[in-house]
Amino acid sequence: MNIKPLADRVLVLPAPAEEKTIGGIIIPDSAKEKPLKGSVIAIGNGTKDEEMVVKPGDTVLYGKYAGTEIELDGEKYLIMRQSDILAIL
């Protein structure tokens, strides 16, 4: 994959949603809760006002509605600003 986020953007691979069952009923994908953590795949160069703190390979926590979902090579990723990341695990 050849993608390079610009400025203070970060490409994140979300952790898979947990499979939950309730009394033998399997919850469909559309009802699963969106994961709030993932792995950093690529980062931009930052801006003159904000240097990049995260690095590829970091596991991060982000807000529930953070980022824009994109699909590359059949895999779903999120691209977001570094400021949308809440913590590095």
N, CA, C and O atoms as a GROMACS GRO file, in nm:
protein
  356
    1MET      N    1   0.085  -0.117   0.000
    1MET     CA    2   0.000   0.000   0.000
    1MET      C    3   0.090   0.124   0.000
    1MET      O    4   0.185   0.134   0.077
    2ASN      N    5   0.057   0.217  -0.087
    2ASN     CA    6   0.136   0.339  -0.099
    2ASN      C    7   0.046   0.459  -0.072
    2ASN      O    8  -0.006   0.520  -0.165
    3ILE      N    9   0.028   0.492   0.054
    3ILE     CA   10  -0.051   0.610   0.090
    3ILE      C   11   0.027   0.690   0.192
    3ILE      O   12   0.079   0.635   0.289
    4LYS      N   13   0.033   0.820   0.172
    4LYS     CA   14   0.105   0.911   0.261
    4LYS      C   15   0.009   1.022   0.302
    4LYS      O   16  -0.022   1.109   0.221
    5PRO      N   17  -0.039   1.021   0.428
    5PRO     CA   18  -0.126   1.128   0.475
    5PRO      C   19  -0.053   1.263   0.469
    5PRO      O   20   0.069   1.268   0.482
    6LEU      N   21  -0.128   1.370   0.448
    6LEU     CA   22  -0.070   1.503   0.440
    6LEU      C   23  -0.083   1.576   0.573
    6LEU      O   24  -0.171   1.546   0.653
    7ALA      N   25   0.006   1.671   0.596
    7ALA     CA   26   0.006   1.760   0.713
    7ALA      C   27  -0.003   1.680   0.843
    7ALA      O   28   0.083   1.596   0.870
    8ASP      N   29  -0.105   1.707   0.924
    8ASP     CA   30  -0.115   1.642   1.056
    8ASP      C   31  -0.215   1.526   1.055
    8ASP      O   32  -0.275   1.496   1.157
    9ARG      N   33  -0.231   1.462   0.940
    9ARG     CA   34  -0.326   1.352   0.928
    9ARG      C   35  -0.258   1.219   0.961
    9ARG      O   36  -0.136   1.203   0.946
   10VAL      N   37  -0.340   1.123   1.008
   10VAL     CA   38  -0.292   0.991   1.050
   10VAL      C   39  -0.382   0.885   0.988
   10VAL      O   40  -0.504   0.900   0.990
   11LEU      N   41  -0.324   0.778   0.934
   11LEU     CA   42  -0.400   0.665   0.882
   11LEU      C   43  -0.402   0.557   0.988
   11LEU      O   44  -0.297   0.511   1.032
   12VAL      N   45  -0.523   0.515   1.029
   12VAL     CA   46  -0.540   0.419   1.138
   12VAL      C   47  -0.616   0.297   1.089
   12VAL      O   48  -0.717   0.310   1.018
   13LEU      N   49  -0.569   0.179   1.126
   13LEU     CA   50  -0.641   0.054   1.102
   13LEU      C   51  -0.718   0.022   1.229
   13LEU      O   52  -0.659  -0.016   1.330
   14PRO      N   53  -0.854   0.036   1.226
   14PRO     CA   54  -0.932   0.011   1.346
   14PRO      C   55  -0.922  -0.134   1.392
   14PRO      O   56  -0.910  -0.226   1.311
   15ALA      N   57  -0.925  -0.153   1.524
   15ALA     CA   58  -0.928  -0.289   1.579
   15ALA      C   59  -1.061  -0.351   1.539
   15ALA      O   60  -1.161  -0.279   1.528
   16PRO      N   61  -1.066  -0.483   1.518
   16PRO     CA   62  -1.193  -0.545   1.479
   16PRO      C   63  -1.298  -0.531   1.589
   16PRO      O   64  -1.266  -0.537   1.708
   17ALA      N   65  -1.424  -0.511   1.549
   17ALA     CA   66  -1.534  -0.501   1.645
   17ALA      C   67  -1.552  -0.637   1.712
   17ALA      O   68  -1.540  -0.741   1.649
   18GLU      N   69  -1.581  -0.632   1.841
   18GLU     CA   70  -1.599  -0.757   1.916
   18GLU      C   71  -1.729  -0.823   1.876
   18GLU      O   72  -1.832  -0.757   1.862
   19GLU      N   73  -1.725  -0.954   1.858
   19GLU     CA   74  -1.843  -1.033   1.825
   19GLU      C   75  -1.919  -1.060   1.954
   19GLU      O   76  -1.865  -1.120   2.047
   20LYS      N   77  -2.043  -1.015   1.960
   20LYS     CA   78  -2.123  -1.034   2.081
   20LYS      C   79  -2.247  -1.117   2.049
   20LYS      O   80  -2.306  -1.106   1.942
   21THR      N   81  -2.284  -1.198   2.144
   21THR     CA   82  -2.409  -1.272   2.132
   21THR      C   83  -2.492  -1.246   2.256
   21THR      O   84  -2.440  -1.232   2.367
   22ILE      N   85  -2.621  -1.240   2.235
   22ILE     CA   86  -2.713  -1.220   2.346
   22ILE      C   87  -2.809  -1.338   2.347
   22ILE      O   88  -2.896  -1.348   2.261
   23GLY      N   89  -2.792  -1.425   2.444
   23GLY     CA   90  -2.880  -1.541   2.454
   23GLY      C   91  -2.883  -1.626   2.328
   23GLY      O   92  -2.988  -1.678   2.292
   24GLY      N   93  -2.770  -1.640   2.261
   24GLY     CA   94  -2.763  -1.721   2.141
   24GLY      C   95  -2.793  -1.644   2.014
   24GLY      O   96  -2.783  -1.700   1.904
   25ILE      N   97  -2.831  -1.516   2.025
   25ILE     CA   98  -2.858  -1.433   1.908
   25ILE      C   99  -2.730  -1.358   1.873
   25ILE      O  100  -2.673  -1.290   1.958
   26ILE      N  101  -2.686  -1.370   1.749
   26ILE     CA  102  -2.565  -1.302   1.704
   26ILE      C  103  -2.604  -1.164   1.653
   26ILE      O  104  -2.695  -1.149   1.572
   27ILE      N  105  -2.534  -1.063   1.703
   27ILE     CA  106  -2.560  -0.925   1.664
   27ILE      C  107  -2.503  -0.902   1.523
   27ILE      O  108  -2.387  -0.934   1.499
   28PRO      N  109  -2.582  -0.847   1.429
   28PRO     CA  110  -2.530  -0.822   1.293
   28PRO      C  111  -2.425  -0.711   1.293
   28PRO      O  112  -2.418  -0.631   1.387
   29ASP      N  113  -2.343  -0.707   1.186
   29ASP     CA  114  -2.236  -0.608   1.174
   29ASP      C  115  -2.288  -0.465   1.188
   29ASP      O  116  -2.221  -0.380   1.247
   30SER      N  117  -2.406  -0.438   1.135
   30SER     CA  118  -2.458  -0.301   1.138
   30SER      C  119  -2.491  -0.255   1.279
   30SER      O  120  -2.497  -0.134   1.304
   31ALA      N  121  -2.512  -0.346   1.372
   31ALA     CA  122  -2.546  -0.310   1.509
   31ALA      C  123  -2.427  -0.316   1.604
   31ALA      O  124  -2.438  -0.280   1.721
   32LYS      N  125  -2.312  -0.361   1.553
   32LYS     CA  126  -2.194  -0.368   1.638
   32LYS      C  127  -2.143  -0.229   1.671
   32LYS      O  128  -2.154  -0.137   1.589
   33GLU      N  129  -2.089  -0.214   1.789
   33GLU     CA  130  -2.035  -0.086   1.830
   33GLU      C  131  -1.902  -0.061   1.760
   33GLU      O  132  -1.818  -0.150   1.750
   34LYS      N  133  -1.885   0.060   1.712
   34LYS     CA  134  -1.763   0.099   1.641
   34LYS      C  135  -1.644   0.092   1.737
   34LYS      O  136  -1.653   0.144   1.849
   35PRO      N  137  -1.533   0.029   1.696
   35PRO     CA  138  -1.417   0.022   1.786
   35PRO      C  139  -1.358   0.162   1.807
   35PRO      O  140  -1.366   0.248   1.720
   36LEU      N  141  -1.299   0.182   1.924
   36LEU     CA  142  -1.243   0.311   1.958
   36LEU      C  143  -1.091   0.308   1.968
   36LEU      O  144  -1.030   0.402   2.017
   37LYS      N  145  -1.030   0.198   1.921
   37LYS     CA  146  -0.884   0.192   1.920
   37LYS      C  147  -0.839   0.128   1.789
   37LYS      O  148  -0.915   0.059   1.722
   38GLY      N  149  -0.713   0.154   1.757
   38GLY     CA  150  -0.659   0.099   1.634
   38GLY      C  151  -0.509   0.119   1.628
   38GLY      O  152  -0.448   0.174   1.720
   39SER      N  153  -0.450   0.073   1.518
   39SER     CA  154  -0.306   0.083   1.498
   39SER      C  155  -0.275   0.190   1.394
   39SER      O  156  -0.341   0.197   1.290
   40VAL      N  157  -0.175   0.271   1.422
   40VAL     CA  158  -0.132   0.373   1.327
   40VAL      C  159  -0.054   0.305   1.216
   40VAL      O  160   0.041   0.231   1.242
   41ILE      N  161  -0.094   0.330   1.091
   41ILE     CA  162  -0.029   0.269   0.975
   41ILE      C  163   0.067   0.369   0.910
   41ILE      O  164   0.180   0.332   0.875
   42ALA      N  165   0.024   0.494   0.894
   42ALA     CA  166   0.107   0.597   0.831
   42ALA      C  167   0.072   0.733   0.890
   42ALA      O  168  -0.039   0.754   0.939
   43ILE      N  169   0.169   0.825   0.886
   43ILE     CA  170   0.147   0.960   0.938
   43ILE      C  171   0.196   1.063   0.837
   43ILE      O  172   0.279   1.032   0.751
   44GLY      N  173   0.143   1.185   0.848
   44GLY     CA  174   0.191   1.296   0.766
   44GLY      C  175   0.316   1.356   0.828
   44GLY      O  176   0.370   1.306   0.927
   45ASN      N  177   0.362   1.465   0.769
   45ASN     CA  178   0.484   1.531   0.817
   45ASN      C  179   0.458   1.629   0.930
   45ASN      O  180   0.552   1.681   0.989
   46GLY      N  181   0.332   1.657   0.961
   46GLY     CA  182   0.299   1.756   1.062
   46GLY      C  183   0.290   1.893   0.998
   46GLY      O  184   0.303   1.908   0.877
   47THR      N  185   0.267   1.993   1.082
   47THR     CA  186   0.263   2.131   1.036
   47THR      C  187   0.366   2.210   1.114
   47THR      O  188   0.428   2.158   1.208
   48LYS      N  189   0.386   2.336   1.075
   48LYS     CA  190   0.484   2.417   1.148
   48LYS      C  191   0.439   2.445   1.290
   48LYS      O  192   0.521   2.476   1.377
   49ASP      N  193   0.306   2.436   1.316
   49ASP     CA  194   0.253   2.460   1.450
   49ASP      C  195   0.236   2.333   1.532
   49ASP      O  196   0.223   2.338   1.655
   50GLU      N  197   0.234   2.218   1.465
   50GLU     CA  198   0.209   2.092   1.537
   50GLU      C  199   0.300   1.981   1.484
   50GLU      O  200   0.288   1.939   1.369
   51GLU      N  201   0.390   1.934   1.570
   51GLU     CA  202   0.477   1.824   1.529
   51GLU      C  203   0.404   1.692   1.556
   51GLU      O  204   0.316   1.684   1.642
   52MET      N  205   0.440   1.591   1.481
   52MET     CA  206   0.374   1.462   1.494
   52MET      C  207   0.428   1.388   1.617
   52MET      O  208   0.548   1.371   1.632
   53VAL      N  209   0.337   1.345   1.703
   53VAL     CA  210   0.372   1.274   1.826
   53VAL      C  211   0.358   1.124   1.805
   53VAL      O  212   0.438   1.046   1.855
   54VAL      N  213   0.254   1.084   1.731
   54VAL     CA  214   0.233   0.941   1.706
   54VAL      C  215   0.327   0.895   1.596
   54VAL      O  216   0.377   0.974   1.517
   55LYS      N  217   0.350   0.764   1.592
   55LYS     CA  218   0.435   0.706   1.488
   55LYS      C  219   0.373   0.575   1.441
   55LYS      O  220   0.293   0.516   1.514
   56PRO      N  221   0.407   0.530   1.322
   56PRO     CA  222   0.352   0.403   1.273
   56PRO      C  223   0.381   0.290   1.372
   56PRO      O  224   0.491   0.278   1.425
   57GLY      N  225   0.279   0.207   1.395
   57GLY     CA  226   0.292   0.096   1.489
   57GLY      C  227   0.229   0.125   1.624
   57GLY      O  228   0.202   0.032   1.700
   58ASP      N  229   0.206   0.254   1.657
   58ASP     CA  230   0.141   0.289   1.784
   58ASP      C  231  -0.003   0.240   1.785
   58ASP      O  232  -0.071   0.240   1.683
   59THR      N  233  -0.049   0.197   1.903
   59THR     CA  234  -0.190   0.167   1.923
   59THR      C  235  -0.251   0.289   1.990
   59THR      O  236  -0.202   0.336   2.093
   60VAL      N  237  -0.360   0.340   1.932
   60VAL     CA  238  -0.417   0.466   1.979
   60VAL      C  239  -0.566   0.452   2.011
   60VAL      O  240  -0.634   0.364   1.959
   61LEU      N  241  -0.614   0.540   2.097
   61LEU     CA  242  -0.756   0.556   2.125
   61LEU      C  243  -0.802   0.683   2.057
   61LEU      O  244  -0.731   0.784   2.057
   62TYR      N  245  -0.922   0.679   1.998
   62TYR     CA  246  -0.975   0.797   1.930
   62TYR      C  247  -1.123   0.810   1.960
   62TYR      O  248  -1.186   0.717   2.009
   63GLY      N  249  -1.179   0.926   1.930
   63GLY     CA  250  -1.320   0.954   1.957
   63GLY      C  251  -1.412   0.868   1.872
   63GLY      O  252  -1.374   0.819   1.766
   64LYS      N  253  -1.534   0.851   1.919
   64LYS     CA  254  -1.632   0.764   1.854
   64LYS      C  255  -1.662   0.806   1.711
   64LYS      O  256  -1.681   0.720   1.624
   65TYR      N  257  -1.665   0.935   1.684
   65TYR     CA  258  -1.699   0.983   1.550
   65TYR      C  259  -1.579   1.046   1.480
   65TYR      O  260  -1.597   1.126   1.388
   66ALA      N  261  -1.460   1.013   1.522
   66ALA     CA  262  -1.338   1.072   1.464
   66ALA      C  263  -1.307   1.011   1.329
   66ALA      O  264  -1.331   0.893   1.305
   67GLY      N  265  -1.253   1.092   1.243
   67GLY     CA  266  -1.199   1.046   1.116
   67GLY      C  267  -1.299   1.019   1.007
   67GLY      O  268  -1.420   1.025   1.027
   68THR      N  269  -1.245   0.989   0.890
   68THR     CA  270  -1.321   0.954   0.772
   68THR      C  271  -1.284   0.813   0.732
   68THR      O  272  -1.166   0.780   0.721
   69GLU      N  273  -1.385   0.729   0.711
   69GLU     CA  274  -1.359   0.589   0.675
   69GLU      C  275  -1.328   0.580   0.526
   69GLU      O  276  -1.400   0.634   0.443
   70ILE      N  277  -1.219   0.511   0.494
   70ILE     CA  278  -1.181   0.486   0.355
   70ILE      C  279  -1.152   0.338   0.339
   70ILE      O  280  -1.120   0.269   0.436
   71GLU      N  281  -1.162   0.288   0.217
   71GLU     CA  282  -1.133   0.147   0.191
   71GLU      C  283  -1.021   0.138   0.089
   71GLU      O  284  -1.029   0.195  -0.020
   72LEU      N  285  -0.916   0.064   0.125
   72LEU     CA  286  -0.800   0.043   0.038
   72LEU      C  287  -0.770  -0.106   0.034
   72LEU      O  288  -0.755  -0.169   0.138
   73ASP      N  289  -0.759  -0.161  -0.085
   73ASP     CA  290  -0.726  -0.303  -0.103
   73ASP      C  291  -0.819  -0.394  -0.022
   73ASP      O  292  -0.775  -0.495   0.033
   74GLY      N  293  -0.948  -0.357  -0.013
   74GLY     CA  294  -1.046  -0.440   0.058
   74GLY      C  295  -1.042  -0.426   0.209
   74GLY      O  296  -1.118  -0.496   0.277
   75GLU      N  297  -0.959  -0.339   0.263
   75GLU     CA  298  -0.946  -0.319   0.408
   75GLU      C  299  -0.999  -0.180   0.442
   75GLU      O  300  -0.974  -0.084   0.368
   76LYS      N  301  -1.071  -0.168   0.554
   76LYS     CA  302  -1.126  -0.039   0.595
   76LYS      C  303  -1.030   0.031   0.692
   76LYS      O  304  -0.983  -0.029   0.789
   77TYR      N  305  -1.003   0.158   0.663
   77TYR     CA  306  -0.913   0.241   0.743
   77TYR      C  307  -0.985   0.369   0.783
   77TYR      O  308  -1.089   0.403   0.727
   78LEU      N  309  -0.928   0.438   0.880
   78LEU     CA  310  -0.973   0.572   0.916
   78LEU      C  311  -0.859   0.668   0.892
   78LEU      O  312  -0.744   0.638   0.923
   79ILE      N  313  -0.892   0.784   0.835
   79ILE     CA  314  -0.791   0.889   0.824
   79ILE      C  315  -0.843   1.006   0.906
   79ILE      O  316  -0.956   1.051   0.888
   80MET      N  317  -0.760   1.054   0.998
   80MET     CA  318  -0.803   1.158   1.092
   80MET      C  319  -0.687   1.251   1.124
   80MET      O  320  -0.572   1.220   1.095
   81ARG      N  321  -0.720   1.363   1.183
   81ARG     CA  322  -0.617   1.455   1.231
   81ARG      C  323  -0.556   1.399   1.359
   81ARG      O  324  -0.622   1.328   1.434
   82GLN      N  325  -0.431   1.431   1.382
   82GLN     CA  326  -0.365   1.385   1.504
   82GLN      C  327  -0.440   1.436   1.628
   82GLN      O  328  -0.441   1.368   1.730
   83SER      N  329  -0.502   1.552   1.620
   83SER     CA  330  -0.575   1.608   1.735
   83SER      C  331  -0.700   1.528   1.770
   83SER      O  332  -0.755   1.545   1.879
   84ASP      N  333  -0.748   1.442   1.678
   84ASP     CA  334  -0.863   1.355   1.707
   84ASP      C  335  -0.823   1.234   1.791
   84ASP      O  336  -0.909   1.165   1.845
   85ILE      N  337  -0.693   1.209   1.803
   85ILE     CA  338  -0.644   1.096   1.882
   85ILE      C  339  -0.640   1.138   2.029
   85ILE      O  340  -0.583   1.242   2.063
   86LEU      N  341  -0.700   1.055   2.113
   86LEU     CA  342  -0.711   1.089   2.255
   86LEU      C  343  -0.591   1.041   2.336
   86LEU      O  344  -0.549   1.109   2.430
   87ALA      N  345  -0.536   0.923   2.301
   87ALA     CA  346  -0.425   0.868   2.380
   87ALA      C  347  -0.349   0.763   2.299
   87ALA      O  348  -0.402   0.704   2.204
   88ILE      N  349  -0.225   0.742   2.338
   88ILE     CA  350  -0.143   0.634   2.282
   88ILE      C  351  -0.135   0.527   2.390
   88ILE      O  352  -0.102   0.556   2.505
   89LEU      N  353  -0.166   0.402   2.353
   89LEU     CA  354  -0.161   0.293   2.450
   89LEU      C  355  -0.023   0.231   2.454
   89LEU      O  356   0.000   0.137   2.530
   0.00000   0.00000   0.00000
